[in-house]
Amino acid sequence: MINPVRTLRGMLSGLLLGFAAAAAAEVVVVVSSQNPVEALSRAQLADIYLGRLHRFPNGDPVIPIDQKERSPAHDEFYSEYLGQSPAQVKQHWSKLIFTGRGQPPRSVSDDLAAAETVAGNPNAIGYLDAGLVDDRLRIIAIE
């Protein structure tokens, strides 16, 4: 006979494991597979996303693609790769916009939009869940 308590407990455990896996998604930095850049330093990546660097190391222009504020990928990217909170990033861009010295990166709605945008432009750089990387994109090493 089927034990409904045991069945429910098993279903809940599976559901919780699924949520834990989703929460632990790894955010990676990507470029188009047509882009020759294979690695950037953390400082270079920070300079690109904070408006201080406008070219890849090979001299090609760089177009940073951001994700909407408060999205899981956005918060993880800035925390893990740039060591800044969303509030710090917002404050940085507020100063630059106010003084007329820059505009923040173009923002897209989610990981899928980031993948499409970066895949379609060899000069773009973005970040997204590692599970969404396909042959149109290449993960670059951040050293």
Solvent accessible surface area in square Angstrom, and as a share of the most:
residue,aa,sasa,rsa
1,M,239,1.07
2,I,138,0.70
3,N,68,0.35
4,P,99,0.62
5,V,91,0.53
6,R,168,0.61
7,T,63,0.37
8,L,99,0.49
9,R,150,0.55
10,G,46,0.44
11,M,126,0.56
12,L,90,0.45
13,S,56,0.36
14,G,42,0.41
15,L,99,0.49
16,L,119,0.59
17,L,129,0.64
18,G,42,0.40
19,F,126,0.52
20,A,57,0.44
21,A,70,0.55
22,A,73,0.56
23,A,89,0.69
24,A,80,0.62
25,A,31,0.24
26,E,111,0.50
27,V,9,0.05
28,V,9,0.05
29,V,1,0.01
30,V,0,0.00
31,V,0,0.00
32,S,0,0.00
33,S,52,0.34
34,Q,130,0.58
35,N,4,0.02
36,P,89,0.56
37,V,11,0.06
38,E,125,0.56
39,A,34,0.26
40,L,2,0.01
41,S,39,0.25
42,R,112,0.41
43,A,67,0.52
44,Q,59,0.26
45,L,0,0.00
46,A,17,0.13
47,D,42,0.22
48,I,2,0.01
49,Y,0,0.00
50,L,3,0.02
51,G,26,0.25
52,R,139,0.51
53,L,55,0.28
54,H,126,0.56
55,R,126,0.46
56,F,4,0.01
57,P,81,0.51
58,N,80,0.41
59,G,37,0.36
60,D,58,0.30
61,P,60,0.38
62,V,13,0.07
63,I,70,0.36
64,P,24,0.15
65,I,2,0.01
66,D,14,0.07
67,Q,4,0.02
68,K,110,0.47
69,E,93,0.42
70,R,204,0.75
71,S,10,0.06
72,P,117,0.73
73,A,10,0.08
74,H,5,0.02
75,D,49,0.25
76,E,56,0.25
77,F,0,0.00
78,Y,0,0.00
79,S,59,0.38
80,E,108,0.49
81,Y,34,0.13
82,L,22,0.11
83,G,62,0.59
84,Q,47,0.21
85,S,46,0.29
86,P,47,0.29
87,A,74,0.57
88,Q,94,0.42
89,V,9,0.05
90,K,113,0.48
91,Q,107,0.48
92,H,41,0.18
93,W,17,0.06
94,S,60,0.38
95,K,117,0.50
96,L,20,0.10
97,I,80,0.41
98,F,180,0.75
99,T,78,0.45
100,G,67,0.64
101,R,170,0.62
102,G,24,0.23
103,Q,131,0.58
104,P,56,0.35
105,P,16,0.10
106,R,146,0.53
107,S,65,0.42
108,V,13,0.08
109,S,65,0.42
110,D,65,0.34
111,D,30,0.15
112,L,115,0.57
113,A,28,0.22
114,A,0,0.00
115,A,4,0.03
116,E,104,0.47
117,T,28,0.16
118,V,0,0.00
119,A,14,0.11
120,G,66,0.63
121,N,47,0.24
122,P,57,0.36
123,N,43,0.22
124,A,1,0.00
125,I,0,0.00
126,G,0,0.00
127,Y,0,0.00
128,L,0,0.00
129,D,34,0.18
130,A,31,0.24
131,G,67,0.65
132,L,67,0.33
133,V,42,0.24
134,D,59,0.30
135,D,128,0.66
136,R,89,0.33
137,L,10,0.05
138,R,72,0.26
139,I,84,0.43
140,I,4,0.02
141,A,53,0.41
142,I,32,0.16
143,E,134,0.60
